[in-house]
Amino acid sequence: MRVAIAGAGAVGRSIALELVENKHEVMLIERDLANIDPESVERAEWVHADACELASLEDAGMESCDVVIAATGDDKVNLVVSLLAKTEFAVRRVVARVNDPRNEWLFGENWGVDVAVSTPRLLAALVEEAVAVGDLVRLLTFRQGQANLVEVTLTHDTPLAGKPVRALQLPADSALVVILRGGRVIVPQADDALEGGDELLFVATSAVEEDIRAALGY
């Protein structure tokens, strides 16, 4: 994929390094000359420009990008970048960093955001995941308020142990997408047996999250 990252601070550079390691084509856009450091991510394309200016994005070739990541430390900038990417360049996937949790409600479809990433929420989710076996933990929100990535870790004495995935009576508007088991990533098939300690990741609307818990016996 071709990925544009607005903001080449510590967060933007870290994301860029991960993406280039995974063989993606990365363009870093940064308006502060002091943050321009091509040696820090040598395989990325560096653009000295203001990502909030339409002309700058046109010159950078934003229309050729599959994904745009708004990763600056300013929520206002991230919202503007997201909106321009979606409305002016029809970028398929827009991911935005939320710096102030109070602004999280803004980061939705109206501003062109497909996935909003809030560090406090992620940290809280990771803490909950570590201590809340059997509880449903919301990890990410897709298109704010419409669908979420949620996780449930089965208890070791779960009555579902040994039962096939097809035995789960999941509600509509939900799907089991991944099973994490002992360091393995399993794409679930209907006949795959569940085990105690499995981490189940679902994509579901908020309205059916409690129904998922009930289907798992919690």
C-alpha positions in Angstrom: 0.0 0.0 0.0 0.9 3.6 -0.4 0.5 5.4 2.9 0.7 9.1 3.7 1.5 10.1 7.3 0.8 13.7 8.3 3.2 14.6 11.1 6.8 13.4 11.4 7.2 13.7 15.1 8.1 10.7 17.3 4.7 9.1 16.6 4.7 9.6 12.9 8.2 8.3 12.5 7.5 5.2 14.6 4.5 4.4 12.4 6.5 5.0 9.3 9.3 2.7 10.4 6.8 -0.1 11.1 5.2 0.3 7.7 8.4 0.4 5.6 9.5 -2.7 7.4 6.3 -4.4 6.2 7.2 -3.3 2.6 4.7 -0.5 2.3 5.4 2.7 0.4 5.4 5.6 2.9 5.3 9.4 2.5 5.9 11.6 5.6 4.4 15.1 5.4 5.8 17.6 7.9 5.6 21.4 8.1 8.2 22.0 10.8 11.6 22.0 9.2 13.2 21.0 12.5 11.3 17.6 12.3 12.5 16.8 8.8 15.1 14.0 9.3 15.3 11.7 6.3 17.9 9.6 8.0 15.5 8.5 10.7 13.3 6.7 8.1 15.5 6.3 5.1 13.1 4.4 3.0 10.3 6.9 3.3 9.5 9.8 1.0 9.8 13.1 3.0 7.7 16.1 2.0 8.2 19.5 3.7 4.7 20.9 3.5 1.6 21.9 5.5 -0.8 18.9 5.4 -3.7 21.3 6.0 -3.2 23.1 2.7 -5.0 21.5 -0.3 -2.4 22.6 -2.8 0.4 21.0 -0.8 -1.5 17.7 -0.7 -2.1 17.9 -4.4 1.6 18.5 -5.0 2.5 15.6 -2.8 0.2 13.2 -4.8 -2.3 12.5 -2.0 -4.7 11.1 -4.6 -2.4 8.1 -5.1 -2.5 7.0 -1.5 -4.5 4.0 -0.2 -4.3 5.1 3.4 -3.8 8.4 5.2 -2.7 8.6 8.8 -3.2 11.9 10.6 -0.6 11.6 13.4 0.2 15.1 14.5 0.1 16.3 18.1 -2.8 18.8 17.3 -6.3 17.4 17.1 -7.5 20.3 14.9 -4.8 19.5 12.3 -5.6 15.8 12.4 -9.3 16.6 11.7 -8.6 18.9 8.8 -6.1 16.4 7.3 -8.7 13.6 7.6 -11.5 15.7 6.1 -9.3 16.7 3.1 -8.1 13.2 2.5 -11.6 11.8 2.4 -13.5 14.5 0.6 -10.9 16.0 -1.8 -8.9 12.9 -2.5 -11.3 10.0 -1.8 -8.7 8.1 0.2 -10.1 4.7 1.0 -8.9 4.5 4.6 -8.2 7.4 7.0 -6.8 6.8 10.5 -6.5 9.7 12.9 -4.7 10.2 16.2 -6.8 11.6 19.1 -4.5 13.6 21.5 -7.2 14.9 23.8 -9.8 12.3 24.9 -12.4 15.2 25.2 -12.2 15.6 21.4 -12.8 11.9 20.6 -16.5 12.5 19.8 -15.4 14.6 16.8 -13.3 11.9 15.1 -16.0 10.2 13.1 -17.5 9.9 9.6 -18.4 13.6 9.5 -14.8 14.5 9.5 -13.7 11.7 7.2 -12.2 9.5 9.9 -12.5 5.7 9.5 -10.5 4.7 12.6 -9.8 7.0 15.6 -6.9 6.0 17.8 -7.0 7.4 21.3 -3.9 6.5 23.4 -5.7 6.7 26.7 -8.4 4.4 25.4 -5.9 1.9 24.1 -3.9 1.9 27.3 -7.1 1.4 29.3 -8.2 -1.4 27.1 -4.8 -3.1 27.4 -5.1 -2.9 31.2 -8.6 -4.2 31.2 -7.6 -7.0 28.8 -4.8 -8.1 31.2 -7.1 -8.3 34.3 -10.6 -8.9 33.0 -10.8 -12.5 31.8 -14.4 -13.1 30.8 -15.2 -9.4 30.3 -15.8 -7.8 27.0 -13.2 -5.1 26.2 -13.6 -2.5 23.4 -10.3 -2.0 21.7 -11.1 0.2 18.7 -14.0 2.1 17.1 -14.5 2.0 13.3 -16.5 4.8 11.8 -17.4 6.2 15.2 -20.4 4.6 16.8 -21.1 2.1 14.0 -18.8 -0.8 14.7 -16.1 -1.7 17.2 -13.3 -4.2 17.6 -14.0 -6.0 20.9 -12.1 -8.8 22.7 -13.2 -11.5 25.1 -10.9 -13.9 26.8 -12.5 -17.2 27.7 -12.0 -18.5 31.2 -10.0 -21.7 31.5 -13.1 -23.5 32.8 -15.4 -22.2 30.1 -18.2 -24.6 29.1 -17.4 -23.7 25.5 -14.1 -25.6 25.6 -14.1 -28.3 23.0 -17.1 -26.9 21.2 -16.8 -25.8 17.5 -17.0 -22.2 16.5 -20.3 -22.9 14.6 -21.9 -23.7 18.0 -21.7 -20.0 19.0 -25.1 -18.3 18.7 -23.8 -14.9 17.8 -26.2 -12.0 17.3 -26.6 -10.3 13.9 -24.2 -7.4 13.3 -21.3 -9.3 14.8 -18.6 -11.5 13.5 -15.8 -13.6 15.1 -12.7 -12.5 13.1 -9.7 -13.9 15.0 -8.8 -16.3 17.8 -5.5 -15.7 19.6 -4.2 -18.9 21.2 -0.7 -19.3 22.8 1.0 -16.9 20.4 -0.9 -18.2 17.4 -3.3 -16.2 15.2 -6.2 -18.4 14.1 -8.7 -17.4 11.4 -11.7 -19.2 12.8 -13.4 -21.9 10.7 -16.8 -23.4 11.5 -15.4 -26.7 12.8 -12.5 -25.2 14.8 -12.8 -26.1 18.5 -12.6 -23.4 21.2 -10.3 -23.7 24.2 -10.1 -22.1 27.6 -7.9 -19.1 27.6 -8.6 -18.3 23.9 -8.8 -14.6 23.1 -11.7 -14.0 20.8 -11.8 -10.8 18.7 -15.1 -9.7 17.2 -16.2 -6.9 15.0 -19.7 -5.8 16.2 -22.0 -2.8 16.6 -22.3 -1.4 20.1 -25.9 -2.5 20.4 -25.0 -6.2 20.3 -22.0 -6.3 22.6 -24.0 -7.5 25.6 -25.5 -10.2 23.3 -22.0 -11.4 22.5 -21.2 -11.7 26.2 -24.4 -13.7 26.7 -23.6 -16.0 23.8 -20.2 -16.8 25.5 -21.9 -17.4 28.8 -20.8 -14.2 30.6 
